[in-house]
């Protein structure tokens, strides 16, 4: 079993997803998040996790805009 170690980019994306850091749009993650689920599942584990964090952060930012 391989262990995934969070680098600075994953930590930044996780912080945006949990709301402790403001959302910042990123072209790379935006492009990867727009892929079909089948294509996302073919990505390496780190990229899949990053796409999940980015998607959660984007959704959270959108919800906060709706409330405000």
Rosetta blueprint (number, residue, H / E / L):
1 X L
2 X L
3 X L
4 X L
5 X L
6 X L
7 X L
8 X H
9 X H
10 X H
11 X H
12 X H
13 X H
14 X H
15 X H
16 X H
17 X H
18 X H
19 X L
20 X L
21 X L
22 X L
23 X L
24 X L
25 X L
26 X L
27 X H
28 X H
29 X H
30 X H
31 X H
32 X H
33 X H
34 X L
35 X L
36 X L
37 X H
38 X H
39 X H
40 X H
41 X H
42 X L
43 X L
44 X L
45 X H
46 X H
47 X H
48 X H
49 X H
50 X H
51 X H
52 X H
53 X H
54 X H
55 X H
56 X H
57 X H
58 X H
59 X H
60 X H
61 X H
62 X H
63 X H
64 X H
65 X H
66 X H
67 X H
68 X L
